[in-house]
Structure formats: C-alpha cells, structure tokens
Amino acid sequence: MKKINVRTKSKSYDVLIGQNVFSQLIKDLNKTDFKVLVVCDSNVYKLHKNRIDDLLNSKKNFYVYAFNSTERNKNLRNTGLIYKYLMKNNFSRKDSIIALGGGIVGDVAGFVAATYMRGIPFYQVPTTLLSVVDSSVGGKTGVNFLEVKNLIGAFYQPEKVYADLNFLETLPLKEIISGAGEIFKYAFLADEENYLLIRNRLAKLLSEKKFDENLFARCIKLKSSVVENDEKEISGLRKVLNLGHTFAHAFESTMKFQIKHGEAVIAGIFASLIVSKKLGLVSESELKKYLSDFQFLPINKKLFSIDLNTVIKFMKSDKKTSEGKIKLVLISKPGNVLIDVSVKEQLVKKSLEELFERFRGV
C-alpha cells in the first residue's frame, strides 16, 4: 500500500492506494456512532454489491444513495435529491458522506458535502482510473449548468482518500483510456526524466492492463505538490493542472457529453501541443516527438465531425476566459508549462483543423 499526505491551507489528509483499502475506511468509521451516507454510482453498486453490502452491514448507521453518474446527471437537480435524502434521514453536521464512484460521483457528493449545513465531512473512494489519479485529490467539487462544465462548485477537501485498486478490476477499456488522459498531462508537469517515466509506465498500463501503484502515487504526488501551493487557484500555479482542459470541456459540451472526460483531455492536450507549435513555443520536430511518444493514446473519432464554431463558443464561455479572449495552458518543454496564454480565435480553429487532419488517418 502507498500513502501520500496532502497538505493544504484548509486541511491535511492522506491518500491510501492499494488492495482492499475500502475495508479500512469502514473500520475507521465503525469507531463512531455518526451516520454515513454512501453516494454511489449505480453501476459500481451493481458490480460490487455483495462487497459493499457486507461492509456497510457492519454498521447500523450506513445509508446508500445510488444514481446513474453521467455528465447529464451532474446537475443541481440531483444534488437537490441528495439534500432531500439527507434531510429525510436527519443527517447532522457531525455525520458524513462517502463518495464511492468515479469523478462525477466525487464532484457531486463533494459539492453536497461542501454545501449541506455549510459543510459536513466526506471521504473519497475513487473507483475509476481517472478519479484515482486526479479528481479524488485536490478538493474541486461541482456540477454542470446550462451545458457548461463545472460552472457551479466549491473547493472542499476530503477527510481522506481511499483508492482501492480492487474496484478498478471491472473497468472496461474505455474507462482505462479515459483515465490515461489525465495521466498524460502529468508527463509535462515536471522534468524530462518524469516525462519518460510516465510515458513508459502509461504505455505499459494500456498494453498490459496492470494497475501500477507507483505510477498512481507519482501522479498524486505531482498533483498534491501543486495543490499544496495553490489550493484555490489564487496564485495561478494550479492552472497547470488544466493542461488540455479548456479544449476538453468544450469538446464535451459540444458533443453534449457523449464522450468520456479523459478522452476529451487526450484530444485537448494534443490540440494544446499544436497551438504551442503554432506560437513557436515548440518546434515541428519537438511536436512530432511528443505526438509519436504518445501515439498509443487514441482520439475518439466522433470528434472529427464536430462543429468547430460551437467548440470555440464553449471555449469562450470557459471559467478561465477573460474579456472574451481564449486563455490556454501551453507547453514549451516538459516542466515548463505556461498558463493564461491568450490565443486568437482563428489560431485555435486552425489548430483544431490541424489536429483532426493529423489524426484522421491514424
């Protein structure tokens, strides 16, 4: 088992990565008489029902609320239903929530925990690769509004994160690819040595489908080092974690969330690399190297037919946009990431055209 400590100004907490760590959470909570609501992805509950029920039945004050965790259901209506469930069962500020599922469950359950009675404790139990390496750590919670991704939300840190690798064993390939999208960005957040290590271990993960505790721990350490220094994106440092995400969120919104978040991030990072080349931050040979190094990461072919004007419209409505200008996170080399780079709309559009042209025949 790996343990990483995350220290932020608002809270310090541990991330545990390993087999059967979910049972450790239940043991920890069994020491109290407080109520616990498990907000769970309905598919995860079906796949792991016996295991979840066996553990939850060990405590009389456990409740389960399952929902279909899609981007379309990541909204205020569903948070309202969870508030009603908490009220119906007389949850107080001393009681807590477990987010058991992927990134959507974590975002929704975390937002409910942050806002119910002005904040109650919550624990993250990520069950997808993407949520293990990214969304379960850092305290970002929220929901979509009017098809704009994560427009409403709060920074709210968990009490602890229990990344139980047993839950990953039932993941389909599409979910593994989605998680790979978030791991992809970590390759550019440190030096060349880190770039090569993440590239090689990520390629091995996809080819052998073996979950690597060391790779996951490295990703979480990289993220926590950023979050510890800029918990709420005040200094701007945390924006490096948004590499590829302005594109990704626009892809998701344009496609009405018919694409996995990590798939959109893969395309978004490739697009950001092309923009970086067009602005002279990387050379054509460097771009070819980066694209070649990560050619094992597929781009969802549904993206090739999307309307680029609609993508641009959503990019201009992104939270990071200022005065109508598109602002991107770009790269000059691994470990040298530039934030808040203002880019003209036409250059963004040409970069997307080049992206699809390069990958259409792959």
C-alpha positions as CSV (number, residue, x, y, z in Angstrom):
1,M,0.0,0.0,0.0
2,K,1.1,3.5,-0.8
3,K,0.3,6.5,1.4
4,I,0.7,10.1,0.2
5,N,0.0,13.1,2.5
6,V,-1.7,16.1,1.0
7,R,-1.2,19.4,2.9
8,T,-3.3,22.4,2.0
9,K,-4.1,25.6,3.9
10,S,-7.6,24.3,4.7
11,K,-6.8,20.7,5.6
12,S,-4.1,18.0,5.7
13,Y,-5.2,14.4,4.7
14,D,-3.8,11.1,3.5
15,V,-4.4,9.3,0.2
16,L,-4.2,5.5,0.6
17,I,-3.6,3.4,-2.6
18,G,-3.8,-0.4,-2.5
19,Q,-5.9,-3.5,-2.4
20,N,-8.9,-3.6,0.0
21,V,-8.3,-0.1,1.5
22,F,-12.1,0.5,1.3
23,S,-12.5,-2.0,4.2
24,Q,-10.1,0.2,6.2
25,L,-12.4,3.1,5.7
26,I,-15.4,1.1,7.1
27,K,-13.3,0.1,10.1
28,D,-12.3,3.7,10.7
29,L,-16.0,4.9,10.6
30,N,-17.2,2.0,12.7
31,K,-15.4,3.6,15.6
32,T,-18.1,6.3,15.7
33,D,-21.9,6.4,16.1
34,F,-22.4,9.0,13.4
35,K,-24.4,8.4,10.3
36,V,-22.7,7.8,6.9
37,L,-24.3,8.3,3.5
38,V,-22.6,6.4,0.7
39,V,-23.3,8.3,-2.6
40,C,-22.6,5.6,-5.1
41,D,-22.6,5.2,-8.9
42,S,-25.4,2.7,-9.7
43,N,-23.3,0.6,-12.0
44,V,-20.5,0.3,-9.4
45,Y,-23.1,-0.7,-6.8
46,K,-24.4,-3.5,-9.2
47,L,-20.9,-4.8,-9.9
48,H,-19.7,-4.8,-6.3
49,K,-23.0,-5.1,-4.4
50,N,-22.0,-8.1,-2.2
51,R,-18.7,-6.5,-1.2
52,I,-20.3,-3.1,-0.5
53,D,-23.3,-4.5,1.4
54,D,-21.1,-6.8,3.5
55,L,-19.0,-3.9,4.6
56,L,-21.9,-1.5,5.1
57,N,-24.0,-4.0,7.1
58,S,-21.3,-4.0,9.7
59,K,-22.6,-0.6,10.8
60,K,-26.2,0.2,11.5
61,N,-26.0,3.9,10.6
62,F,-24.9,3.4,7.0
63,Y,-27.2,4.6,4.1
64,V,-26.7,4.2,0.4
65,Y,-27.9,6.6,-2.3
66,A,-27.1,5.3,-5.8
67,F,-27.5,7.3,-9.1
68,N,-26.6,7.0,-12.7
69,S,-23.4,9.1,-12.7
70,T,-23.4,10.6,-16.2
71,E,-22.4,14.2,-17.1
72,R,-26.1,14.9,-17.9
73,N,-26.9,13.9,-14.3
74,K,-24.2,16.0,-12.8
75,N,-26.6,18.9,-12.1
76,L,-28.4,20.8,-9.4
77,R,-31.5,18.6,-9.7
78,N,-29.5,15.6,-8.5
79,T,-27.8,17.5,-5.7
80,G,-31.3,18.6,-4.6
81,L,-32.4,14.9,-4.4
82,I,-29.4,14.1,-2.2
83,Y,-30.2,17.0,0.1
84,K,-33.7,15.7,0.4
85,Y,-32.4,12.2,1.3
86,L,-30.1,13.7,3.9
87,M,-32.9,15.7,5.4
88,K,-35.3,12.8,5.4
89,N,-32.8,10.7,7.4
90,N,-32.0,13.5,9.8
91,F,-28.3,13.9,8.9
92,S,-26.5,16.5,11.0
93,R,-23.2,18.3,10.7
94,K,-21.5,15.5,12.6
95,D,-22.5,12.9,10.0
96,S,-20.5,12.3,6.9
97,I,-20.6,11.3,3.2
98,I,-18.6,8.7,1.2
99,A,-18.2,9.4,-2.5
100,L,-18.0,5.9,-4.0
101,G,-17.5,6.0,-7.8
102,G,-15.7,8.0,-10.5
103,G,-15.1,11.7,-10.9
104,I,-18.7,12.6,-11.4
105,V,-19.8,10.9,-8.1
106,G,-16.8,12.6,-6.4
107,D,-17.8,16.0,-7.8
108,V,-21.5,15.7,-6.9
109,A,-21.1,14.1,-3.5
110,G,-18.3,16.5,-2.6
111,F,-20.4,19.5,-3.6
112,V,-23.3,18.2,-1.5
113,A,-20.9,17.7,1.5
114,A,-19.5,21.2,1.0
115,T,-22.9,22.9,1.0
116,Y,-25.2,20.7,3.2
117,M,-25.4,22.6,6.6
118,R,-22.5,24.6,5.3
119,G,-20.2,21.6,5.2
120,I,-20.1,18.0,6.6
121,P,-17.1,15.6,6.4
122,F,-16.7,13.5,3.3
123,Y,-14.4,10.7,2.1
124,Q,-13.4,9.8,-1.4
125,V,-13.4,6.2,-2.6
126,P,-12.5,6.5,-6.3
127,T,-13.5,3.6,-8.5
128,T,-12.2,4.7,-11.9
129,L,-8.6,5.2,-13.1
130,L,-9.4,8.9,-13.8
131,S,-10.7,9.6,-10.3
132,V,-7.8,7.7,-8.6
133,V,-5.1,9.7,-10.3
134,D,-6.8,13.1,-10.5
135,S,-10.3,14.1,-9.4
136,S,-10.4,12.5,-5.9
137,V,-7.4,14.7,-4.8
138,G,-7.4,18.5,-4.6
139,G,-10.8,19.4,-3.3
140,K,-12.5,20.5,-6.5
141,T,-16.3,19.8,-6.4
142,G,-19.2,21.0,-8.6
143,V,-21.9,20.4,-11.1
144,N,-22.6,21.4,-14.7
145,F,-25.1,24.2,-15.5
146,L,-26.7,25.0,-18.9
147,E,-24.3,22.6,-20.5
148,V,-21.3,24.5,-19.2
149,K,-18.9,22.1,-17.4
150,N,-18.4,22.6,-13.6
151,L,-19.9,26.1,-13.7
152,I,-21.2,25.8,-10.1
153,G,-18.9,24.4,-7.4
154,A,-16.7,24.8,-4.4
155,F,-13.2,24.0,-3.1
156,Y,-13.7,21.4,-0.4
157,Q,-11.1,18.9,0.7
158,P,-12.0,15.3,1.8
159,E,-11.1,13.9,5.1
160,K,-9.2,11.1,3.4
161,V,-9.0,9.3,0.1
162,Y,-9.1,5.5,-0.1
163,A,-8.1,4.4,-3.6
164,D,-9.0,0.7,-3.5
165,L,-7.5,-0.9,-6.6
166,N,-9.9,-3.9,-6.4
167,F,-12.6,-1.6,-7.8
168,L,-10.5,-1.0,-10.9
169,E,-10.6,-4.7,-11.9
170,T,-14.0,-4.4,-13.6
171,L,-13.2,-1.3,-15.6
172,P,-13.8,-1.5,-19.4
173,L,-11.1,-0.4,-21.8
174,K,-12.9,2.9,-22.5
175,E,-12.6,3.8,-18.8
176,I,-8.9,2.9,-18.7
177,I,-8.3,5.1,-21.8
178,S,-10.2,7.9,-20.1
179,G,-8.0,7.7,-17.0
180,A,-4.9,7.6,-19.2
181,G,-6.0,11.1,-20.5
182,E,-5.4,12.6,-17.0
183,I,-2.1,10.7,-16.6
184,F,-1.0,12.1,-19.9
185,K,-0.9,15.6,-18.6
186,Y,1.4,14.7,-15.7
187,A,4.1,13.8,-18.2
188,F,4.5,17.5,-18.9
189,L,4.4,18.8,-15.3
190,A,8.0,18.1,-14.3
191,D,11.3,17.4,-15.9
192,E,12.4,15.2,-18.8
193,E,13.0,12.2,-16.5
194,N,9.5,12.4,-15.2
195,Y,8.2,12.7,-18.8
196,L,9.9,9.5,-19.9
197,L,8.9,7.6,-16.7
198,I,5.2,8.5,-17.1
199,R,5.2,7.8,-20.9
200,N,6.7,4.3,-20.4
201,R,4.6,3.3,-17.5
202,L,1.4,4.6,-19.1
203,A,2.2,2.7,-22.3
204,K,2.7,-0.4,-20.2
205,L,-0.5,0.2,-18.3
206,L,-2.6,0.3,-21.5
207,S,-0.8,-2.7,-23.1
208,E,-0.8,-5.0,-20.1
209,K,-3.8,-3.5,-18.2
210,K,-1.9,-3.9,-14.9
211,F,-2.6,-1.2,-12.3
212,D,0.7,0.4,-11.1
213,E,0.6,1.7,-7.6
214,N,3.9,3.5,-8.2
215,L,2.5,5.3,-11.3
216,F,-0.6,6.4,-9.4
217,A,1.4,7.6,-6.4
218,R,3.6,9.7,-8.7
219,C,0.6,11.3,-10.3
220,I,-0.9,12.1,-6.9
221,K,2.4,13.5,-5.6
222,L,2.7,15.8,-8.6
223,K,-0.9,17.0,-8.2
224,S,-0.6,17.4,-4.4
225,S,2.6,19.5,-4.8
226,V,0.7,21.9,-7.0
227,V,-2.5,21.9,-4.8
228,E,-0.4,22.5,-1.6
229,N,1.0,25.7,-3.1
230,D,-2.2,27.0,-4.8
231,E,-5.2,25.3,-3.3
232,K,-7.8,27.6,-4.8
233,E,-6.1,28.8,-8.0
234,I,-5.2,32.2,-6.4
235,S,-1.6,32.4,-7.5
236,G,-2.3,30.7,-10.8
237,L,0.1,27.7,-10.2
238,R,-2.8,25.3,-10.0
239,K,-3.8,26.2,-13.6
240,V,-1.0,23.9,-14.9
241,L,-3.4,21.0,-14.0
242,N,-5.8,22.4,-16.6
243,L,-3.4,21.4,-19.5
244,G,-5.7,20.4,-22.4
245,H,-8.9,21.0,-20.3
246,T,-10.2,24.2,-22.0
247,F,-10.3,22.2,-25.2
248,A,-11.6,19.1,-23.4
249,H,-14.5,20.9,-21.7
250,A,-15.6,22.5,-24.9
251,F,-15.4,19.1,-26.7
252,E,-17.6,17.6,-24.0
253,S,-20.2,20.4,-24.1
254,T,-20.3,20.5,-27.9
255,M,-20.9,16.7,-28.0
256,K,-23.5,17.0,-25.2
257,F,-21.2,14.8,-23.0
258,Q,-21.3,11.9,-25.4
259,I,-17.5,11.5,-24.8
260,K,-15.6,10.5,-21.7
261,H,-13.8,13.3,-20.0
262,G,-10.4,11.6,-20.3
263,E,-10.9,11.0,-24.0
264,A,-11.6,14.7,-24.4
265,V,-8.5,15.5,-22.4
266,I,-6.3,13.4,-24.7
267,A,-7.5,15.4,-27.7
268,G,-7.2,18.6,-25.7
269,I,-3.6,18.0,-24.8
270,F,-2.7,17.1,-28.4
271,A,-4.5,20.3,-29.5
272,S,-2.6,22.4,-26.9
273,L,0.7,21.0,-28.3
274,I,-0.3,22.0,-31.8
275,V,-1.1,25.6,-30.5
276,S,2.2,25.6,-28.8
277,K,3.9,24.8,-32.1
278,K,2.0,27.5,-34.0
279,L,3.1,30.1,-31.4
280,G,6.7,29.0,-31.7
281,L,6.9,27.5,-28.2
282,V,7.9,24.1,-29.5
283,S,9.4,23.2,-32.9
284,E,7.9,21.0,-35.5
285,S,10.4,18.3,-34.6
286,E,9.5,18.5,-30.9
287,L,5.8,18.3,-31.7
288,K,6.4,15.2,-33.8
289,K,8.3,13.7,-31.0
290,Y,5.5,14.3,-28.5
291,L,2.8,13.0,-30.8
292,S,4.9,9.9,-31.6
293,D,5.7,9.2,-28.0
294,F,2.0,9.2,-27.1
295,Q,0.6,7.8,-30.3
296,F,-0.7,4.8,-28.3
297,L,-3.3,7.2,-26.9
298,P,-6.4,7.1,-29.2
299,I,-8.5,10.0,-30.2
300,N,-12.2,9.4,-30.2
301,K,-13.2,9.5,-33.9
302,K,-16.5,11.2,-33.1
303,L,-14.6,14.4,-32.5
304,F,-13.7,14.6,-36.3
305,S,-17.2,15.6,-37.2
306,I,-17.9,18.2,-34.5
307,D,-18.7,21.8,-35.4
308,L,-15.6,23.9,-34.6
309,N,-17.6,27.1,-34.3
310,T,-19.5,25.5,-31.4
311,V,-16.3,24.4,-29.8
312,I,-15.0,28.0,-30.0
313,K,-18.2,29.3,-28.5
314,F,-17.9,27.0,-25.5
315,M,-14.2,27.8,-25.1
316,K,-15.1,31.4,-24.8
317,S,-17.5,30.6,-22.0
318,D,-14.9,28.7,-20.0
319,K,-14.2,29.9,-16.5
320,K,-10.6,30.7,-17.5
321,T,-11.7,33.0,-20.3
322,S,-11.2,36.7,-19.6
323,E,-12.8,39.6,-21.6
324,G,-13.8,37.2,-24.4
325,K,-10.2,36.1,-25.0
326,I,-9.5,32.3,-25.1
327,K,-6.8,31.6,-22.5
328,L,-4.9,28.3,-22.7
329,V,-2.3,26.3,-20.8
330,L,0.6,25.6,-23.2
331,I,3.9,23.9,-23.2
332,S,7.5,24.8,-24.2
333,K,9.0,21.6,-22.8
334,P,8.3,19.1,-20.0
335,G,8.5,21.0,-16.8
336,N,7.9,24.4,-18.5
337,V,4.2,24.9,-18.7
338,L,2.7,28.4,-19.5
339,I,-0.6,29.5,-18.1
340,D,-3.1,32.1,-19.2
341,V,-1.8,32.4,-22.7
342,S,-4.2,34.5,-24.7
343,V,-4.8,32.9,-28.1
344,K,-6.7,34.3,-31.1
345,E,-9.9,32.5,-32.1
346,Q,-8.7,31.9,-35.6
347,L,-5.4,30.3,-34.4
348,V,-7.4,28.0,-32.1
349,K,-9.6,27.0,-35.0
350,K,-6.6,26.3,-37.3
351,S,-5.0,24.2,-34.6
352,L,-8.1,22.1,-34.3
353,E,-8.2,21.6,-38.1
354,E,-4.6,20.5,-38.0
355,L,-5.3,18.1,-35.0
356,F,-8.0,16.3,-36.9
357,E,-6.0,16.3,-40.1
358,R,-3.0,14.7,-38.3
359,F,-5.1,12.0,-36.6
360,R,-7.9,11.3,-39.1
361,G,-5.9,8.6,-40.8
362,V,-4.4,7.1,-37.6
